Amino acid sequence: IGVGLVGFGLFFILFGILLYFDSVLLAFGNILFLSGLVFIIGFRRTFTFFFQRPKLKGTSFFFGGVLIVLMRWPLLGMLLEAYGFVTLFR
């Protein structure tokens, strides 16, 4: 279930980008991706991964980007998410 949710989340994110940053598809993709991640590695491990002290800057940018996409500012939100993603996984 988790791998399917992550796959559909990535599909909707890519499809939303292809359709000139459609905010509904991007928001749906973000929600599916995050819920799939929780299904794959568990709630506790997901929470501890995102909220470690050295990763708080990346986490805040990533979730801030998700929030801004949900508020229908897709371009700014995806830029913030991308920066947060790079900061989380470097």
All heavy atoms as an XYZ file, in Angstrom:
730
protein
N       0.838     -1.190      0.000
C       0.000      0.000      0.000
C       0.879      1.248      0.000
O       0.615      2.206     -0.716
C      -0.954      0.005      1.217
C      -1.971     -1.122      1.079
C      -1.665      1.326      1.340
C      -2.858     -1.300      2.293
N       1.938      1.227      0.807
C       2.800      2.397      0.917
C       3.526      2.725     -0.376
O       3.616      3.885     -0.773
N       4.028      1.677     -1.045
C       4.745      1.908     -2.305
C       3.777      2.440     -3.364
O       4.126      3.324     -4.147
C       5.429      0.599     -2.776
C       6.053      0.771     -4.141
C       6.472      0.161     -1.771
N       2.561      1.937     -3.376
C       1.556      2.439     -4.311
C       1.213      3.891     -4.049
O       1.091      4.691     -4.984
N       1.069      4.253     -2.777
C       0.761      5.647     -2.443
C       1.905      6.580     -2.823
O       1.669      7.671     -3.357
C       0.465      5.775     -0.946
C      -0.876      5.220     -0.472
C      -0.948      5.269      1.050
C      -2.016      5.989     -1.081
N       3.142      6.141     -2.572
C       4.289      6.966     -2.961
C       4.351      7.095     -4.473
O       4.598      8.180     -5.019
C       5.606      6.382     -2.391
C       6.815      7.036     -3.019
C       5.646      6.549     -0.889
N       4.099      5.993     -5.187
C       4.111      6.033     -6.649
C       3.049      6.959     -7.212
O       3.332      7.767     -8.108
N       1.832      6.840     -6.692
C       0.765      7.734     -7.141
C       1.068      9.185     -6.762
O       0.750     10.114     -7.504
C      -0.589      7.317     -6.584
C      -1.263      6.251     -7.378
C      -1.557      5.023     -6.795
C      -1.600      6.456     -8.704
C      -2.173      4.034     -7.518
C      -2.220      5.465     -9.443
C      -2.501      4.247     -8.846
N       1.674      9.394     -5.581
C       2.040     10.746     -5.170
C       3.044     11.365     -6.118
O       2.893     12.517     -6.541
N       4.075     10.603     -6.478
C       5.058     11.118     -7.433
C       4.441     11.352     -8.804
O       4.765     12.330     -9.481
C       6.235     10.153     -7.538
C       7.130     10.069     -6.307
C       8.185      8.994     -6.492
C       7.766     11.397     -6.012
N       3.521     10.459     -9.214
C       2.836     10.643    -10.485
C       2.029     11.938    -10.495
O       2.099     12.716    -11.455
C       1.918      9.454    -10.780
C       1.019      9.671    -11.951
C       1.513      9.608    -13.243
C      -0.331      9.955    -11.774
C       0.689      9.821    -14.329
C      -1.163     10.164    -12.845
C      -0.658     10.097    -14.139
N       1.280     12.181     -9.432
C       0.461     13.394     -9.387
C       1.324     14.654     -9.302
O       0.983     15.686     -9.873
C      -0.522     13.358     -8.216
C      -1.758     12.567     -8.510
C      -2.016     11.381     -7.843
C      -2.655     12.995     -9.467
C      -3.147     10.647     -8.112
C      -3.795     12.264     -9.744
C      -4.043     11.082     -9.072
N       2.449     14.566     -8.600
C       3.349     15.722     -8.545
C       3.917     16.018     -9.919
O       3.917     17.169    -10.379
C       4.465     15.496     -7.507
C       3.880     15.557     -6.101
C       5.578     16.529     -7.661
C       4.853     15.150     -5.016
N       4.404     14.994    -10.608
C       4.958     15.204    -11.947
C       3.885     15.668    -12.933
O       4.132     16.541    -13.766
C       5.622     13.926    -12.445
C       6.907     13.540    -11.718
C       7.413     12.191    -12.206
C       7.963     14.599    -11.884
N       2.691     15.092    -12.842
C       1.591     15.490    -13.715
C       1.160     16.924    -13.424
O       0.832     17.686    -14.334
C       0.423     14.518    -13.559
C      -0.572     14.566    -14.663
C      -0.195     14.344    -15.973
C      -1.902     14.817    -14.392
C      -1.114     14.381    -16.995
C      -2.829     14.859    -15.410
C      -2.441     14.646    -16.713
N       1.178     17.312    -12.142
C       0.852     18.692    -11.773
C       1.877     19.675    -12.287
O       1.536     20.788    -12.692
N       3.152     19.279    -12.306
C       4.189     20.146    -12.853
C       4.031     20.265    -14.365
O       4.176     21.352    -14.936
C       5.588     19.621    -12.468
C       5.819     19.828    -10.976
C       6.682     20.320    -13.259
C       7.071     19.166    -10.446
N       3.720     19.148    -15.027
C       3.536     19.177    -16.477
C       2.344     20.033    -16.897
O       2.343     20.600    -17.979
C       3.367     17.763    -17.027
C       4.628     16.914    -17.060
C       4.291     15.497    -17.502
C       5.656     17.519    -17.991
N       1.344     20.109    -16.048
C       0.170     20.924    -16.357
C       0.312     22.330    -15.774
O      -0.647     22.921    -15.271
C      -1.100     20.257    -15.822
C      -1.507     18.998    -16.569
C      -2.708     18.353    -15.902
C      -1.813     19.298    -18.014
N       1.530     22.868    -15.867
C       1.823     24.252    -15.461
C       1.476     24.511    -14.002
O       0.773     25.462    -13.669
C       1.103     25.252    -16.372
C       1.493     25.114    -17.809
C       0.593     24.629    -18.735
C       2.772     25.442    -18.227
C       0.953     24.477    -20.058
C       3.138     25.290    -19.546
C       2.230     24.812    -20.459
O       2.594     24.660    -21.767
N       1.982     23.656    -13.139
C       1.856     23.810    -11.696
C       0.394     23.915    -11.248
O      -0.006     24.884    -10.602
C       2.674     25.014    -11.199
C       4.152     24.788    -11.330
C       4.846     25.272    -12.424
C       4.830     24.079    -10.374
C       6.199     25.061    -12.553
C       6.187     23.855    -10.490
C       6.873     24.344    -11.583
N      -0.359     22.888    -11.582
C      -1.750     22.810    -11.128
C      -1.743     22.535     -9.624
O      -1.240     21.505     -9.168
C      -2.484     21.700    -11.877
C      -3.943     21.627    -11.499
O      -4.525     22.676    -11.203
O      -4.493     20.503    -11.502
N      -2.290     23.441     -8.858
C      -2.167     23.362     -7.407
C      -2.924     22.172     -6.813
O      -2.480     21.602     -5.815
C      -2.634     24.666     -6.765
O      -3.972     24.910     -7.066
N      -4.035     21.784     -7.394
C      -4.808     20.668     -6.853
C      -4.040     19.363     -7.026
O      -3.946     18.555     -6.088
C      -6.196     20.591     -7.528
C      -6.950     19.360     -7.085
C      -6.992     21.842     -7.236
N      -3.468     19.138     -8.196
C      -2.702     17.914     -8.424
C      -1.444     17.888     -7.558
O      -1.076     16.830     -7.027
C      -2.318     17.790     -9.898
C      -3.452     17.470    -10.859
C      -2.961     17.535    -12.298
C      -4.022     16.109    -10.559
N      -0.786     19.015     -7.406
C       0.411     19.067     -6.569
C       0.076     18.801     -5.106
O       0.803     18.079     -4.415
C       1.106     20.409     -6.719
C       1.766     20.669     -8.071
C       2.262     22.101     -8.144
C       2.896     19.705     -8.314
N      -0.993     19.378     -4.619
C      -1.390     19.159     -3.230
C      -1.773     17.704     -3.005
O      -1.376     17.092     -1.999
C      -2.563     20.076     -2.874
N      -2.520     17.123     -3.942
C      -2.912     15.720     -3.823
C      -1.681     14.822     -3.867
O      -1.573     13.852     -3.110
C      -3.901     15.373     -4.939
C      -4.623     14.080     -4.730
C      -5.411     13.879     -3.621
C      -4.503     13.071     -5.662
C      -6.069     12.684     -3.433
C      -5.156     11.879     -5.482
C      -5.945     11.676     -4.366
N      -0.735     15.149     -4.726
C       0.502     14.378     -4.808
C       1.318     14.467     -3.533
O       1.891     13.466     -3.085
N       1.387     15.645     -2.929
C       2.115     15.811     -1.670
C       1.496     14.979     -0.558
O       2.201     14.316      0.204
C       2.149     17.274     -1.250
C       3.124     18.081     -2.053
O       4.130     17.564     -2.512
N       2.822     19.349     -2.231
N       0.183     15.008     -0.467
C      -0.505     14.253      0.584
C      -0.312     12.757      0.381
O      -0.040     12.014      1.330
C      -1.993     14.641      0.625
C      -2.128     16.079      1.120
C      -2.786     13.695      1.507
C      -3.498     16.662      0.962
N      -0.437     12.286     -0.864
C      -0.233     10.868     -1.135
C       1.208     10.447     -0.856
O       1.453      9.364     -0.304
C      -0.594     10.539     -2.584
C      -2.071     10.486     -2.928
C      -2.252     10.263     -4.418
C      -2.761      9.386     -2.150
N       2.166     11.268     -1.236
C       3.563     10.936     -1.013
C       3.878     10.816      0.475
O       4.514      9.853      0.913
C       4.463     11.989     -1.663
C       5.928     11.723     -1.469
C       6.563     10.751     -2.208
C       6.647     12.442     -0.534
C       7.912     10.491     -2.017
C       7.991     12.201     -0.339
C       8.624     11.221     -1.085
N       3.433     11.777      1.257
C       3.716     11.745      2.693
C       2.997     10.597      3.391
O       3.569      9.943      4.267
C       3.351     13.075      3.339
C       4.260     14.247      2.965
C       3.719     15.544      3.542
C       5.670     13.995      3.434
N       1.761     10.312      2.997
C       1.056      9.187      3.615
C       1.686      7.853      3.205
O       1.750      6.921      4.006
C      -0.427      9.220      3.261
O      -0.602      9.064      1.874
N       2.169      7.752      1.983
C       2.867      6.538      1.566
C       4.156      6.340      2.330
O       4.527      5.210      2.676
N       4.864      7.426      2.600
C       6.085      7.344      3.387
C       5.793      6.836      4.793
O       6.540      6.010      5.334
C       6.753      8.716      3.431
C       8.141      8.793      4.011
C       9.114      8.026      3.124
C       8.573     10.236      4.134
N       4.698      7.292      5.367
C       4.302      6.818      6.694
C       3.965      5.331      6.643
O       4.339      4.567      7.539
C       3.113      7.645      7.236
C       2.517      7.006      8.473
C       3.559      9.061      7.533
N       3.294      4.876      5.583
C       2.961      3.466      5.466
C       4.208      2.608      5.278
O       4.258      1.480      5.750
C       2.009      3.222      4.289
C       0.566      3.276      4.659
C      -0.179      4.412      4.405
C      -0.057      2.206      5.258
C      -1.508      4.484      4.732
C      -1.386      2.253      5.604
C      -2.120      3.396      5.347
N       5.215      3.114      4.600
C       6.404      2.314      4.329
C       7.285      2.179      5.564
O       7.671      1.069      5.944
C       7.214      2.923      3.157
C       6.454      2.730      1.850
C       8.584      2.266      3.053
C       7.099      3.414      0.666
N       7.651      3.289      6.198
C       8.606      3.202      7.299
C       7.981      3.377      8.676
O       8.676      3.260      9.681
C       9.769      4.202      7.115
C       9.302      5.643      7.169
C      10.523      3.924      5.859
C      10.439      6.649      7.146
N       6.706      3.652      8.748
C       6.041      3.777     10.039
C       5.969      5.219     10.510
O       6.761      6.072     10.103
N       5.009      5.467     11.373
C       4.772      6.830     11.844
C       5.918      7.334     12.707
O       6.399      8.453     12.545
C       3.453      6.902     12.620
C       3.107      8.281     13.072
C       2.638      9.213     12.162
C       3.277      8.664     14.389
C       2.326     10.500     12.555
C       2.971      9.949     14.799
C       2.502     10.863     13.878
N       6.372      6.502     13.639
C       7.409      6.943     14.571
C       8.718      7.238     13.846
O       9.368      8.250     14.100
C       7.627      5.894     15.646
C       8.749      6.274     16.609
C       8.771      5.377     17.758
N       7.549      5.659     18.514
C       7.361      5.322     19.761
N       8.285      4.679     20.389
N       6.247      5.618     20.378
N       9.130      6.365     12.921
C      10.385      6.587     12.204
C      10.280      7.788     11.264
O      11.252      8.516     11.075
C      10.776      5.334     11.435
C      11.223      4.225     12.379
C      11.648      3.006     11.654
N      12.924      3.259     10.991
C      13.471      2.429     10.138
N      12.861      1.302      9.825
N      14.627      2.700      9.577
N       9.110      8.002     10.676
C       8.915      9.176      9.837
C       9.021     10.447     10.676
O       9.683     11.416     10.287
C       7.551      9.124      9.133
O       7.462      7.916      8.390
C       7.356     10.302      8.205
N       8.378     10.431     11.815
C       8.413     11.594     12.704
C       9.834     11.883     13.178
O      10.276     13.033     13.172
C       7.477     11.367     13.899
C       7.341     12.556     14.794
C       6.491     13.595     14.453
C       8.056     12.642     15.979
C       6.358     14.705     15.275
C       7.939     13.740     16.798
C       7.087     14.767     16.449
N      10.556     10.837     13.589
C      11.922     11.060     14.070
C      12.856     11.469     12.937
O      13.819     12.204     13.170
C      12.487      9.815     14.775
O      12.425      8.707     13.895
C      11.729      9.522     16.043
N      12.591     11.010     11.708
C      13.430     11.448     10.594
C      13.255     12.934     10.326
O      14.228     13.662     10.166
C      13.089     10.666      9.324
C      13.768     11.211      8.100
C      15.112     10.987      7.886
C      13.070     11.973      7.182
C      15.754     11.512      6.769
C      13.690     12.495      6.065
C      15.043     12.260      5.858
N      12.031     13.392     10.258
C      11.786     14.789      9.909
C      12.120     15.757     11.041
O      12.470     16.904     10.785
C      10.335     14.993      9.484
C      10.063     14.613      8.065
C       9.276     13.510      7.766
C      10.586     15.339      7.018
C       9.030     13.161      6.460
C      10.347     15.000      5.707
C       9.556     13.898      5.425
N      12.009     15.337     12.286
C      12.156     16.276     13.391
C      13.424     16.053     14.204
O      13.436     16.262     15.413
C      10.907     16.241     14.279
C       9.702     16.776     13.579
C       8.734     15.918     13.087
C       9.555     18.130     13.373
C       7.637     16.413     12.406
C       8.454     18.632     12.702
C       7.495     17.765     12.215
N      14.511     15.660     13.541
C      15.822     15.657     14.184
C      16.340     17.090     14.211
O      16.045     17.880     13.323
C      16.795     14.779     13.411
C      16.434     13.330     13.389
C      17.346     12.533     12.481
O      18.316     13.054     11.960
N      17.011     11.281     12.291
N      17.133     17.402     15.222
C      17.609     18.781     15.367
C      18.403     19.270     14.155
O      18.165     20.377     13.684
C      18.422     18.941     16.638
C      18.925     20.364     16.743
C      19.295     20.878     18.091
N      18.464     20.652     19.223
C      17.446     21.429     19.597
N      17.085     22.434     18.849
N      16.790     21.182     20.696
N      19.321     18.494     13.568
C      20.056     19.032     12.407
C      19.203     19.175     11.147
O      19.593     19.885     10.222
C      21.176     18.017     12.159
C      21.113     17.014     13.225
C      19.878     17.231     14.016
N      18.054     18.523     11.102
C      17.221     18.562      9.900
C      16.013     19.486     10.020
O      15.149     19.485      9.148
C      16.741     17.149      9.561
C      17.871     16.221      9.206
C      17.359     14.870      8.811
C      18.528     13.984      8.437
N      18.087     12.706      7.939
N      15.944     20.265     11.068
C      14.761     21.115     11.271
C      14.625     22.200     10.208
O      13.506     22.553      9.830
C      14.778     21.744     12.661
C      14.369     20.818     13.799
C      14.475     21.543     15.129
C      12.976     20.287     13.587
N      15.723     22.714      9.698
C      15.645     23.739      8.657
C      15.029     23.151      7.386
O      14.113     23.740      6.798
C      17.038     24.284      8.363
C      17.070     25.332      7.287
C      18.493     25.805      7.040
C      18.552     26.783      5.899
N      19.927     27.182      5.600
N      15.506     21.988      6.967
C      14.949     21.337      5.784
C      13.498     20.930      5.979
O      12.679     21.062      5.073
N      13.180     20.448      7.171
C      11.804     20.059      7.472
C      10.865     21.249      7.416
O       9.767     21.159      6.865
C      11.737     19.394      8.856
O      12.574     18.237      8.854
C      10.328     18.996      9.213
N      11.302     22.367      7.968
C      10.432     23.547      7.971
C      10.206     24.065      6.546
O       9.087     24.452      6.197
C      11.010     24.641      8.864
O      12.265     25.057      8.376
N      11.249     24.050      5.720
C      11.059     24.471      4.338
C      10.172     23.489      3.575
O       9.311     23.898      2.797
C      12.410     24.626      3.624
C      13.023     25.968      3.803
C      14.035     26.159      4.731
C      12.598     27.046      3.059
C      14.610     27.397      4.909
C      13.163     28.299      3.222
C      14.175     28.471      4.154
N      10.367     22.187      3.791
C       9.569     21.191      3.080
C       8.094     21.297      3.450
O       7.226     21.388      2.579
C      10.096     19.784      3.370
C       9.386     18.713      2.610
C       9.648     18.519      1.269
C       8.452     17.911      3.227
C       8.991     17.535      0.553
C       7.792     16.927      2.527
C       8.063     16.733      1.184
N       7.798     21.283      4.747
C       6.397     21.361      5.158
C       5.798     22.745      4.923
O       4.599     22.875      4.693
C       6.238     20.935      6.619
C       6.343     19.453      6.807
C       7.309     18.911      7.622
C       5.480     18.595      6.156
C       7.420     17.550      7.789
C       5.569     17.239      6.312
C       6.545     16.707      7.135
N       6.626     23.773      4.970
C       6.140     25.105      4.598
C       5.758     25.158      3.131
O       4.761     25.773      2.753
N       6.548     24.502      2.286
C       6.223     24.417      0.864
C       4.932     23.655      0.628
O       4.112     24.035     -0.208
N       4.740     22.559      1.371
C       3.484     21.799      1.258
C       2.312     22.680      1.661
O       1.269     22.703      0.981
C       3.542     20.516      2.123
C       2.185     19.856      2.212
C       4.566     19.541      1.567
N       2.466     23.425      2.739
C       1.397     24.316      3.203
C       1.107     25.404      2.186
O      -0.064     25.721      1.915
C       1.775     24.931      4.557
C       0.734     25.810      5.203
C      -0.457     24.968      5.622
C       1.329     26.513      6.399
N       2.134     25.956      1.574
C       1.926     27.017      0.580
C       1.275     26.455     -0.684
O       0.434     27.110     -1.300
C       3.254     27.741      0.297
C       3.603     28.568      1.517
C       3.170     28.613     -0.932
C       4.881     29.318      1.439
N       1.619     25.213     -1.066
C       0.933     24.583     -2.202
C      -0.541     24.378     -1.866
O      -1.412     24.600     -2.711
C       1.606     23.244     -2.582
C       0.732     22.431     -3.509
C       2.949     23.494     -3.241
N      -0.827     23.983     -0.636
C      -2.225     23.808     -0.231
C      -2.993     25.130     -0.214
O      -4.207     25.143     -0.370
C      -2.308     23.143      1.144
C      -1.914     21.672      1.192
C      -1.878     21.180      2.626
C      -2.864     20.836      0.363
N      -2.271     26.248     -0.034
C      -2.907     27.563     -0.066
C      -2.951     28.142     -1.484
O      -3.222     29.321     -1.662
C      -2.169     28.530      0.869
C      -2.315     28.155      2.309
S      -1.549     29.254      3.531
C      -0.503     30.309      2.656
N      -2.650     27.319     -2.479
C      -2.753     27.639     -3.906
C      -1.724     28.650     -4.398
O      -2.033     29.527     -5.201
C      -4.155     28.088     -4.265
C      -5.183     27.011     -4.015
C      -6.417     27.285     -4.800
N      -7.414     26.272     -4.521
C      -7.770     25.366     -5.412
N      -7.246     25.349     -6.593
N      -8.696     24.477     -5.103
N      -0.493     28.522     -3.922
C       0.660     29.221     -4.469
C       1.643     28.148     -4.914
O       2.663     27.918     -4.238
C       1.293     30.111     -3.408
C       0.511     31.333     -3.102
C      -0.708     31.396     -2.512
C       0.888     32.665     -3.388
N      -1.111     32.694     -2.402
C      -0.143     33.494     -2.929
C       2.002     33.244     -3.966
C      -0.090     34.863     -3.048
C       2.054     34.605     -4.077
C       1.017     35.398     -3.628
N       1.365     27.461     -6.020
C       2.118     26.245     -6.346
C       3.584     26.477     -6.709
O       4.438     25.684     -6.328
C       1.352     25.642     -7.518
C       0.589     26.765     -8.108
C       0.302     27.710     -6.990
N       3.896     27.521     -7.441
C       5.278     27.718     -7.866
C       6.188     28.003     -6.675
O       7.247     27.375     -6.517
C       5.358     28.848     -8.893
C       6.709     29.066     -9.539
C       7.148     27.825    -10.292
C       6.660     30.251    -10.469
N       5.782     28.924     -5.817
C       6.561     29.237     -4.626
C       6.646     28.028     -3.696
O       7.705     27.723     -3.143
C       5.946     30.432     -3.893
C       6.630     30.872     -2.605
C       8.050     31.335     -2.897
C       5.822     31.948     -1.938
N       5.537     27.317     -3.546
C       5.520     26.138     -2.684
C       6.444     25.038     -3.171
O       7.160     24.419     -2.383
N       6.468     24.793     -4.476
C       7.348     23.752     -5.007
C       8.813     24.159     -4.903
O       9.676     23.302     -4.679
C       6.983     23.430     -6.455
C       5.668     22.696     -6.601
S       5.563     21.176     -5.646
C       6.712     20.139     -6.506
N       9.107     25.445     -5.035
C      10.484     25.893     -4.845
C      10.932     25.686     -3.396
O      12.046     25.223     -3.142
C      10.629     27.357     -5.246
C      10.578     27.655     -6.739
C      10.562     29.159     -6.987
C      11.754     27.014     -7.440
N      10.059     26.016     -2.458
C      10.386     25.795     -1.050
C      10.524     24.316     -0.734
O      11.418     23.895      0.012
C       9.327     26.429     -0.152
C       9.312     27.949     -0.086
C       8.130     28.434      0.734
C      10.601     28.463      0.487
N       9.636     23.497     -1.297
C       9.730     22.051     -1.093
C      11.022     21.487     -1.658
O      11.654     20.634     -1.039
C       8.557     21.339     -1.774
C       7.296     21.347     -1.004
C       6.243     20.529     -1.704
O       6.539     19.398     -2.126
O       5.113     21.032     -1.849
N      11.402     21.942     -2.828
C      12.632     21.446     -3.449
C      13.848     21.814     -2.594
O      14.743     20.976     -2.378
C      12.779     22.002     -4.857
N      13.888     23.047     -2.095
C      14.995     23.448     -1.231
C      15.000     22.627      0.058
O      16.050     22.170      0.519
C      14.923     24.939     -0.910
C      16.017     25.394      0.003
C      17.324     25.491     -0.452
C      15.756     25.709      1.333
C      18.353     25.886      0.394
C      16.767     26.107      2.185
C      18.060     26.189      1.710
O      19.065     26.575      2.547
N      13.830     22.416      0.637
C      13.749     21.600      1.844
C      14.150     20.165      1.599
O      14.816     19.534      2.425
N      13.790     19.610      0.452
C      14.139     18.232      0.105
C      15.648     18.096     -0.025
O      16.247     17.136      0.495
C      13.435     17.832     -1.199
C      13.592     16.394     -1.558
C      12.809     15.435     -0.962
C      14.524     16.006     -2.505
C      12.948     14.112     -1.295
C      14.681     14.689     -2.843
C      13.890     13.724     -2.233
N      16.274     19.046     -0.703
C      17.734     19.011     -0.873
C      18.418     19.167      0.492
O      19.407     18.482      0.787
C      18.195     20.097     -1.867
C      19.699     20.281     -1.847
C      17.714     19.754     -3.269
N      17.907     20.043      1.326
C      18.495     20.259      2.639
C      18.310     19.033      3.543
O      19.202     18.691      4.320
C      17.860     21.488      3.309
O      17.979     22.606      2.426
C      18.547     21.830      4.607
N      17.187     18.338      3.425
C      16.960     17.143      4.227
C      17.880     16.000      3.843
O      18.366     15.267      4.703
C      15.508     16.667      4.064
C      14.448     17.309      4.931
C      13.070     16.871      4.493
C      14.676     16.955      6.379
N      18.137     15.822      2.581
C      18.849     14.626      2.109
C      20.292     14.881      1.697
O      20.880     14.053      1.024
C      18.085     13.994      0.960
C      16.795     13.381      1.387
C      15.601     14.002      1.089
C      16.776     12.220      2.124
C      14.405     13.457      1.497
C      15.587     11.657      2.535
C      14.400     12.285      2.229
N      20.887     15.975      2.097
C      22.302     16.168      1.758
C      23.197     15.603      2.826
O      22.842     15.307      3.896
C      22.617     17.619      1.502
C      22.499     18.481      2.739
C      22.951     19.862      2.471
N      22.667     20.643      3.663
C      23.066     21.846      3.824
N      23.724     22.441      2.892
N      22.771     22.502      4.917
